[in-house]
Amino acid sequence: MMTARQKKKVKSGTSFAVKVILGIIFISPLIVGLAFSVQSEAALVTYPLKLITENPTIQNYLEIFAKVPLLAYLKNSVIVCFFAILGQIVFSSLAAYAFVYFEFPFKRQLFSLVLITMMIPGEVVVITNYVTIQNMGLINSYLALILPSLVSGTSIFLMRQYYLTLPRDFKEAATQDGCGDMGYLFRIATPLSIPTISSLAVYLFVQIYNQFFWPLLVTNKDTMRTIQIGISFLTTSDIISYGQILAGAVVAIVPSVIIYIFGQDYIIKGMTAGGVKG
């Protein structure tokens, strides 16, 4: 007969084992891709296919860097993500602050329009965005890649929901101490909203980093291509090298993994922070 303490240990151990198994299942595609990316083409066409090779090699990685300038494409993706995320955080914070703390005509109607934009698929406005970018003469530029991602209704909604949870006493105390709206926003509201901003940044990074159609549409020079387009160049030849494709995919996924590792503590905390008030 087990004691209560033993039952608790068994329950805790079982829970941990289930979590480990689920974690391995979720990252199994990454593990498989990494294992196959260090195998030679001869090993990848043999039967039966082995997950672990006896002679691992980095030849696939050397060949993709010689074949396609992935580091340049990766640099472009990082630049676009950085400025687009920075812009969204700044604009969404300012807009959300206005919706929460200011009173102005048609406030509810304007916020309803923001919510409506969340329901419109991005593909619907691709043509109008492209025509606008073309008329501005921004084709093959960072601005062409960044501008459509500078503002989003989702970011404004998330920041507004968080600001609604801040006690009004904070604002009143700051006002009595002579702190204006911008001072309250940047000195009090923004530091308190770091978890929400962090989770929003992770979400935006994955969304913007994985874009393919829009960068393909507004760039036709290799110097402005992003990493997702660069990987597609690995399949343009008549002979498809699966090892090189997997190596390219592993290189492309590294920034997302790094961002998630550093931002995972804020994701759930940030997404649930604004769920108290509506």
Helices and strands as residue ranges (DSSP letters): H 4-37, H 41-44, H 59-67, H 70-101, H 107-117, G 122-125, H 126-135, H 142-146, G 147-149, H 153-165, H 168-176, H 181-184, I 185-189, H 190-192, H 194-209, H 213-218, G 222-224, H 227-232, G 233-235, H 242-273
